[in-house]
Amino acid sequence: MKVQVRYFASVREALGPGETVELATGTRLSGLRDQLIARGGRHAEALGRGRALRMALDQAMVDDEAMTVHEGAEVAFFPPVTGG
């Protein structure tokens, strides 16, 4: 299945605006992130497990990477935002 991955803020600076990714049916958000990290290089640096990142699935914030991704989903990665 194909999903749209979008990157924002510093992640966008490292990886560009986004891409289409092919996933196995039933892949969870954690599996998508791991698949992208496994590419190495800039993907591993920008999306690595030691980095504080937020995720959205179909424009809704998610706190649980165990959620299953569906065909045509839009997944976004971005750093936490602070305000003042």
N, C-alpha and C positions, 0 to 999 in steps of 0.2 A: 504494500500500500504506500501511497505517497502522502507526505505531509509538508506543509510550508513552515519553515523555521525562520523567524525574524530575530534580528539582533539590534539592541539599542544601547546608546551611550558608549561607554568604553569598550563594550563587547563589539559593537558595530564598528568602532574605530579599528579594532584588531581583525575582524572577520568579514566586514562588509555588511550590507543591509539585510541579507538573508539568502536562503537557498531552498530548493526542494530536496527532500531526503526520502529515500526508499527504506521502508521498515517492514519487518515481518508483522503479520496480523497478531494482535494481542500484545504488542510492545507497550511497555509502561514508560512514563516520562523518564524514569531513572535509566532505562535501557537506551532511550534516545540520547540522553546526555552522555552515557558511557560510550555509545557508538561514535559520537562526535569527538569525545576525548581521545578515543583510540586512534584517531587520525594522526595524532601527535602534533608537533609544531605549534602553530598559533592556536589551533583548536584546543589542544591540551592546556596551554597557558591560560587562555581566556575562560574556559569552561571547567577547569580542574576542580576536583572535589574540595580542595582547600580554599577555594574562592567563595566569597559571599555573593550568591546570585539569587535573584528572584525569577520565577517562571509564571507564565500565563498560558492557559489553554483556551483557545477560542475567545480571547480577550477577557478572560476571567482569571484573577489571581488564584494561584494554587499553592498550598503549603505541603501537599502530599505528592511526592514523586512516584507513588505507587499507582496513581491514576493511569488508566489505559488510554492510549492515543488511538483515535479512529481515522479512517480514510478521509483525507481532505482537511484534517485538523490544521489549525494554525497554532504553533507553539512559539512563544517569545521568551528570550533570555535577556536579562538586564540586571545591572547592579542595584543594590538597595538605594533608595533615595532618602536623603535627609533634608530636613527643612530647618528654618530658623526664624 
